[in-house]
Amino acid sequence: MTALPRLLVLTDRFGCERRGRTLTETVEAAVAGGARAFVLREKDLPHARRREQGEALVSLLRAVGGIVIVASDPALANRLGAGWVHLAEVDPWPPAAAGGGLARGGLGRSCHDATSLRGARAGGAAYVTLSPVFPTASKPGYGTPLGLAGLARLARTVPDLPVYALGGIDAASAAACRGAGAAGVAVMGAVMAVADPEAATRELLAAVDS
């Protein structure tokens, strides 16, 4: 199984559009900045349109040896040849209950507390996202932000499972998340909704690898 890089970028076409770019254009810029793993969200799109978007991202990432992780749709992940799927907290779990077959590659899971972390590990997750670490408008319904202390405490409960910090993370806080025990960071607005995604990606990578 291909190892995930330390930076995961979650897609958000609405954030891109507010900056006058398409999602594909934003991903191209982030790839130019060094990003090599993207989580395809856009779950509100009709299936055919989401598949088209996925095909575009897979083509971009394949050219640089990168990874596309499809959110909540193992069948689509397999159809795209993406190989990875990410299941949200509301998706069927354990993975055998997801239906449509699991992706042939790795499995990720969204987690918010120690119980969900342990469940993800027991269910065979290859990695998890843990959120929200910091305040963020995109994660308003998941309780009080964990902060660095909460991130460190929860990451220690699953020392053998890569935990990606998610929620309100930017270049200024990425290194601190790594220092708190995260295997890497997952971001959305910090790349999708900024004026210069390429430069923002370079800054995030420098921080997360420092």
Secondary structure, DSSP 8 states (H G I E B T S, - for coil): -----SEEEE--HHHHHHTT--HHHHHHHHHHTT--EEEE--TTS-HHHHHHHHHHHHHHHHTTT-EEEEES-HHHHHHHT--EEEE-TTS-SSGGGS-S---SS-EEEEE-SHHHHHHHHHTT-SEEEE--SS--TT-TTS-S--HHHHHHHHHTT-TTS-EEEESS--HHHHHHHHHTT-SEEEESHHHHTSS-HHHHHHHHHHHHT-
